[in-house]
Amino acid sequence: MESAIEEKKYNNIKTPVEFVCLACCTCKRPKMLKETLKSINDLIVPDDIRIEAVIIDNDNEASAKSTVEEFKSITNIPIHYKIEKERGISNARNRALEEVIKLGASHILFFDDDEILDKNCLTEHIKLYENNPNAIISSGPTINKFIDKLPSYITKHMAFKQRTTKKTGLIREYCACGNVFFPVSLIKDYNLRFSNEYVFMGGEDGDFFKKASALGFTIVWNNEAIIYEMVSKSRGNINWILKKCYYNGYAGNMLKFKNEKNKIKKYLFILKQIIVIAINSIILIPALFFGLTAFFNILGTITRTKGKIDAIIETKPIDFYRNIYGE
């Protein structure tokens, strides 16, 4: 059951960084999780900071257990492994929040089970939090890392995130969970949780941090706190890419327009997207003369734009994360 958000505003008094909990939710991706755990073992941690890790396995069969147990034997980081039986990304993330509160951590660093943390990631998040007066939530980039050999029309596709042009210090309205650092007071004192409206769609993190921003927890972009997202053959194919493009268009627009009451604004936006699809459809076949990269990027643009339109028409979550991508 979701908890109500308290109406009080954040008092802007920063909690000292003393005990950081590294939180990761996983589901049936033990091979990827193994690489994720290796990377947290290589983190540079300030001498005066305590760290522990919480791993939430969203699989009743405990497919991550052996991977976590193996990691425990080679690390000095205390690891807390828990199983969340209720399937869905929101349920797993909320269980992680509850475990972090129980541990008494001052801050949390959230990341995913398909990611590799740069060794300086934690120190850069702490640095921004302590030195930037605006930074209550520090949000960093996730850059794709291709772990299998893939053709260039895949690796250069717009669906895969490369280095961003955003500058450190940029204030954002919302962010994602794949690389974010924030004080536990956000969840402990303000009762904020991930909404079950997005339990299999994703977008629960954007919704969560948009609400945090409204409460007064300023989100600041941190370009130096880097995490890499692994791309294997299971994702490095056109079928997955087009599904991801559609999802990106749908999820982003649903979050943007779900409370929009102005129908004219919605109709004008849809009209603009129809024009985008029409123009790209005309140039789709000619794009083949410039190679497969151009062709599939235009096809991705068409698919993503269709997702944007459907999000306004359908106005209901889709089940993108019911399937597991990767191992």
C-alpha positions in Angstrom: 0.0 0.0 0.0 1.3 3.4 -1.0 2.0 6.0 1.7 0.7 9.5 1.6 3.3 12.3 1.2 3.4 14.8 3.9 2.6 18.4 2.9 5.4 20.0 4.8 8.3 21.5 2.8 11.9 20.5 3.2 13.7 22.9 5.6 16.9 22.9 3.4 19.1 21.9 6.3 21.6 19.3 4.9 22.2 16.0 6.8 25.9 15.4 7.2 27.2 12.5 5.1 28.2 9.8 7.6 26.7 6.5 6.5 25.9 5.8 2.8 23.8 2.8 1.8 24.4 1.5 -1.7 21.0 0.2 -2.9 20.4 -2.0 -5.8 17.3 -3.9 -7.0 17.7 -7.0 -9.1 15.6 -9.6 -10.9 16.9 -12.6 -12.8 20.2 -11.0 -14.0 22.9 -12.7 -11.9 25.6 -12.3 -14.5 25.1 -8.6 -14.8 24.7 -8.2 -11.0 28.1 -9.9 -10.6 29.7 -7.1 -12.6 27.8 -4.5 -10.7 28.9 -5.9 -7.3 32.5 -6.0 -8.5 32.3 -2.3 -9.3 31.1 -1.3 -5.9 34.0 -3.2 -4.4 36.3 -0.8 -6.3 34.6 2.4 -5.1 36.8 5.0 -3.6 35.3 5.8 -0.2 36.3 8.8 2.0 37.9 7.6 5.3 35.2 9.1 7.5 32.3 7.6 5.5 30.7 4.2 6.4 29.1 2.3 3.6 26.9 -0.8 3.4 25.0 -2.4 0.5 21.4 -3.5 0.3 20.5 -5.9 -2.5 16.8 -6.5 -3.1 16.0 -9.6 -5.2 12.6 -9.3 -6.8 12.6 -13.1 -7.7 10.9 -15.6 -5.4 13.4 -18.2 -6.6 16.3 -16.1 -5.2 18.3 -16.2 -8.4 20.7 -13.6 -7.1 21.5 -15.4 -3.9 24.6 -17.4 -5.0 26.0 -14.3 -6.7 25.6 -12.2 -3.6 27.0 -15.0 -1.4 30.1 -15.3 -3.7 30.6 -11.5 -3.5 30.4 -11.5 0.3 33.4 -13.8 0.4 35.6 -11.2 -1.4 34.5 -7.9 0.0 34.7 -6.0 3.3 31.5 -4.1 2.5 28.6 -5.4 4.7 25.9 -6.8 2.3 22.2 -7.1 3.2 20.4 -9.5 0.8 16.6 -9.4 0.9 13.9 -11.0 -1.3 10.8 -8.9 -2.2 8.2 -11.4 -3.3 5.8 -8.9 -4.8 6.9 -8.5 -8.4 7.3 -5.1 -9.9 10.0 -2.4 -10.0 8.1 -0.1 -7.6 7.7 -2.8 -5.0 11.4 -3.7 -5.2 12.5 -0.1 -4.9 10.2 0.6 -1.9 11.5 -2.5 -0.1 15.0 -1.1 -0.6 13.9 2.2 1.0 12.5 0.3 4.0 15.7 -1.6 4.5 17.8 1.5 4.2 15.7 3.2 6.9 16.1 0.1 9.2 19.9 0.3 8.8 19.9 3.9 10.0 21.9 5.3 7.0 22.2 9.0 6.5 22.3 8.8 2.7 21.5 6.4 -0.2 23.1 5.8 -3.5 20.7 4.1 -5.9 21.8 2.2 -9.0 20.6 -0.8 -11.1 21.7 -4.4 -11.5 22.8 -3.8 -15.1 25.2 -1.0 -14.2 28.9 -0.6 -13.4 29.9 2.2 -11.1 32.9 4.3 -11.8 35.3 4.2 -8.9 34.9 7.9 -8.3 31.1 7.9 -8.5 30.4 8.0 -4.7 33.1 10.6 -3.9 31.8 12.9 -6.7 28.2 12.7 -5.4 29.4 13.5 -1.9 31.5 16.4 -3.2 28.6 18.0 -5.0 26.3 17.4 -2.0 28.7 19.0 0.4 30.0 21.9 -1.8 27.0 23.0 -3.8 24.5 24.8 -1.6 21.6 23.9 -4.0 22.4 20.2 -4.2 20.2 18.1 -2.0 19.7 15.3 -4.6 22.7 14.6 -6.8 21.8 13.0 -10.2 24.5 11.6 -12.4 24.8 10.2 -16.0 24.5 6.6 -17.1 26.6 6.0 -20.1 26.2 2.8 -22.2 29.0 0.3 -22.1 28.8 -2.4 -24.8 29.9 -5.7 -23.3 29.4 -7.7 -26.5 30.6 -7.0 -30.0 27.8 -5.3 -31.9 27.4 -3.7 -35.3 27.9 0.1 -35.6 24.2 0.7 -36.5 23.4 -0.7 -33.1 26.1 1.0 -31.0 25.4 4.4 -32.7 21.7 4.2 -32.3 20.0 7.1 -30.5 18.4 4.7 -28.0 21.8 4.2 -26.3 22.9 7.0 -24.0 26.3 8.5 -24.6 27.9 11.4 -22.7 25.5 14.2 -22.1 25.8 17.9 -22.9 24.2 18.9 -19.5 26.6 20.7 -17.2 27.3 20.0 -13.5 25.2 22.3 -11.4 22.1 22.3 -13.6 18.9 22.2 -11.5 16.4 19.6 -12.8 12.7 19.0 -12.1 13.1 15.2 -11.9 15.7 12.4 -12.5 16.1 8.7 -12.7 17.1 6.0 -10.1 20.0 4.6 -12.2 22.5 7.0 -10.6 21.2 9.2 -7.8 22.4 10.2 -4.3 20.1 11.7 -1.7 19.5 12.0 2.1 17.4 9.4 3.8 15.4 12.2 5.4 13.5 12.4 2.1 12.0 8.9 2.7 12.1 8.8 6.5 10.7 12.2 7.4 8.6 13.0 4.4 7.2 9.5 3.7 7.9 9.6 0.0 7.6 6.2 -1.8 7.6 4.9 -5.4 4.1 4.8 -6.9 2.5 1.4 -7.8 0.9 3.1 -10.7 4.2 2.5 -12.6 4.9 -1.0 -11.1 5.7 -2.6 -14.4 6.0 0.4 -16.7 8.9 2.2 -15.2 8.8 6.0 -14.8 8.2 5.4 -11.1 11.6 7.1 -10.4 10.8 10.2 -12.5 7.5 10.5 -10.6 9.2 9.9 -7.2 11.8 12.6 -7.8 9.3 15.1 -9.3 7.4 14.8 -6.0 10.7 15.2 -4.1 11.5 18.4 -6.1 8.0 19.7 -5.3 8.7 19.2 -1.6 11.8 21.4 -1.9 14.5 18.7 -2.4 16.5 20.4 -5.2 17.9 18.0 -7.8 21.2 19.0 -9.2 22.9 17.4 -12.2 26.4 16.0 -11.5 28.3 15.2 -14.7 31.3 13.8 -12.8 29.5 11.1 -10.9 29.4 8.4 -13.7 27.8 5.0 -13.9 27.9 2.8 -17.0 24.9 0.7 -18.2 25.8 -2.6 -19.7 24.5 -3.5 -23.2 24.7 -7.1 -24.2 23.3 -8.9 -27.2 20.0 -9.3 -25.5 19.6 -5.5 -25.9 21.8 -4.9 -28.8 19.2 -5.7 -31.5 16.6 -3.8 -33.4 13.6 -5.5 -31.8 14.7 -4.3 -28.3 15.8 -0.9 -29.5 12.4 -0.1 -31.1 10.6 -1.3 -27.9 12.9 1.0 -25.9 12.3 4.0 -28.3 8.5 3.5 -27.9 8.8 3.2 -24.2 10.9 6.3 -23.9 8.4 8.3 -25.8 5.4 6.9 -23.9 6.8 7.0 -20.4 8.2 10.5 -20.7 5.0 11.9 -22.1 2.8 10.2 -19.7 4.6 11.8 -16.8 4.5 15.2 -18.6 0.9 15.2 -19.6 -0.9 13.0 -17.0 -2.2 16.0 -15.1 -2.6 18.3 -18.1 -6.2 19.6 -18.3 -5.7 21.9 -21.3 -7.1 19.8 -24.2 -6.0 22.3 -26.8 -2.4 22.0 -25.6 -2.7 18.2 -26.0 -4.2 18.4 -29.5 -1.5 20.8 -30.7 1.2 18.5 -29.3 -0.3 15.5 -31.0 -0.5 17.5 -34.3 3.1 18.4 -34.0 4.1 14.7 -33.4 2.0 13.6 -36.5 4.0 16.1 -38.6 7.2 14.6 -37.2 6.1 11.1 -38.1 5.1 12.2 -41.6 8.4 13.9 -42.4 10.5 11.0 -41.0 8.3 8.5 -42.9 9.1 10.4 -46.2 12.8 10.3 -45.6 13.0 6.8 -44.1 13.7 4.8 -47.3 16.0 7.4 -48.8 18.0 7.3 -45.6 19.2 3.8 -46.6 21.5 5.5 -49.1 23.3 6.9 -46.0 23.6 3.5 -44.3 21.8 1.4 -41.7 22.7 3.8 -38.9 20.7 6.6 -40.5 17.8 4.3 -41.4 17.4 2.8 -37.9 17.8 6.1 -36.2 14.9 7.6 -38.2 12.8 4.5 -37.6 13.6 4.9 -33.9 12.4 8.5 -34.1 9.1 7.4 -35.7 8.6 4.7 -33.0 9.4 7.1 -30.1 7.1 9.7 -31.5 4.3 7.2 -31.8 4.8 6.4 -28.1 4.5 10.1 -27.3 1.1 10.3 -29.1 -0.2 7.0 -27.5 0.7 8.3 -24.0 -1.7 11.2 -24.4 -4.5 9.1 -26.0 -4.2 6.0 -23.7 -3.2 7.7 -20.5 -2.5 4.4 -18.7 0.8 2.6 -17.8 2.3 -0.1 -20.1 4.1 -3.2 -18.9 7.6 -2.6 -20.3 9.5 -4.1 -17.3 7.5 -7.3 -17.0 10.1 -8.9 -19.2 13.7 -9.2 -18.1 16.4 -8.0 -20.5 19.9 -9.4 -20.0 21.2 -12.2 -17.6 
